[in-house]
Amino acid sequence: MKIKGVEYRTLRDKYKTGPLGVALDGPAKAFVDAMKMLDHWKYDDIDYGKPKEWGSDCILVIDSLSRLCDAAYDSMT
């Protein structure tokens, strides 16, 4: 596969270190944004439609240590 055929999106919340340890720096958005993209892969000027309608030549890979993997699987079935 050619690299130009690869689409990826990194979603991370911002964190800061404080007297009690690491804490979110602003609102938590990564999970919400990821769930929206599992429904419709759209951001900025990119619009690839709904992942469940992509077809057999497309592969969705989610690299996460959270419940996002389970959510992706549930949305595709």
Helices and strands as residue ranges (DSSP letters): G 3-5, E 15-18, E 21-24, H 30-39, E 41-43, E 46-49, G 51-53, H 68-76
